[in-house]
Amino acid sequence: MNETVRRLIEGNIVYTDKELKVKDLEWNPHPSFAGVFLKHLVKGDSSDGKFSCHLIRVKNGFEIGEHIHDNKWEFINIVGGVGKGELAGRKFACELGVSLVVPENVKHRIVADDGDVYLLAKFIPALL
């Protein structure tokens, strides 16, 4: 785990009326993909459904398989690890500093094949 991921996990989420410790948020198993876990940093109920933000861990040897998000845009920052990805058929390296703009209804996937990969994913409108 690199310094960026460690600091995210040990950090806080500051709202106008509360503050949450990220380490206190659960790692939730992804409902469709084994070996993938999410910390829901901001849920739709905290943003009037406008957006959500999730820290995602794809364990080594696993993947977020090809999928789409109906009527949702997604912006993904690769914040740790190294892997491979595909966006609308275009292949790319998943590594620190790479970000993805995923339009609604566009197929994408991310594979962790050289250690765990960590993503910061934002959805508009909110995923949850």
N, C-alpha and C positions, 0 to 999 in steps of 0.2 A: 504494500500500500504506500503510495507516494505522499508527500507532504500536503499537497492540495486536497486529496481525499481525506487524509487524517484530520486536517483543519475543518473541512466541511462536517465530518462526523462529530467532531468535538465542539462545533460552533452552535450558535443560537439563531433563532428566527424571531425577529422583532416585528411585532404588530403595533398598531396604535393603542391597543388595549391589553396586550399580553406579550409574553415572551416564552418561547419553547426551546428546550435543549434538544438538539438533533439526536444525541445519544439516547435520549429517553423514548424516541419514536421507534416503533417496531420495524424490523425487517419483515415484510410481508411476502410470502411466496407469490410469484406471478401466477395468475389463474390459468394461463395456457402453456407456459414454457417452463419446463423443469430446469433447475439450476439458475433461475433468475429470481432476484429478490428486489423489492422496492421499499423505500422509506418515503412516505407521502409527506413532503415538506409543507406544501400548501395545497389544501383541498378546495374544491369549488364552493363549499359552504363558507369558506373564509374570504372568498373573492366575488361573491354574488354570481358564481358560475362563470365568471369572465375568463379565468385561467387557473391552471394548477401546475405544480412543480414537484418533481419526484427525483430522488437519488436512486439510481438503479445499479445493481451489482449483477454482472453476468459472470458466473463462476467459470474457471478454466475448463475447457472441453464442452461447454454448453453454448447455447445461442438464443437470441430473440429471433425466432424464425420469421420467415417472410409473412408480413401482415400489413393491413391498412388501418387507418383510423377514419371511420365515417364522419365526414363533416367537421373534422378537427385538424388544425395545423399543429405541427410539432417542431420545436427548435431544440436540438440536442447538442450539448457540449461533451466531448470526450474529456473526462477529467482525470483518468488514470488507467493504466494498463495498455496493452497492445492487442489488437485483433484485426478482423476484416469486416467490411460492411458492403452493403449493396443498397443503392437508392435508385429506384426506377430503372433497374438494369445496369446502372453505372457502378463499377466496383471501386473501392477506395480503402486506404489504410485507416484503421481506428487507432488513434494515438493522441496523446495530450496535445491540445491546441487545435484539433480538428472539430469543426462544428457543422451540423447538418440543418438545412431548412427542408422540412418534409411537408409539402402541401397536402391538403385533405385528399383522402382516397388514393394515395400513391404508395405502392409497395416498397417496403424497406426491411432490412434485416441486419443484425450485428452478431458476429461470432467471436467468442473469446477462445483463442487457440494458443496463447502464449502467456498464461496467467489470467487472473481475474481482470475484467474490464469494468470501469465505473463510468456512468453517464449521468449527466444532469439534464433531465428532459422537462420541457415546458410545453403545455398544451393550451391552445386557444380555440374554442372555449374549453373549459375545464374537462379533464378526463373523468375525475371523480368528484 
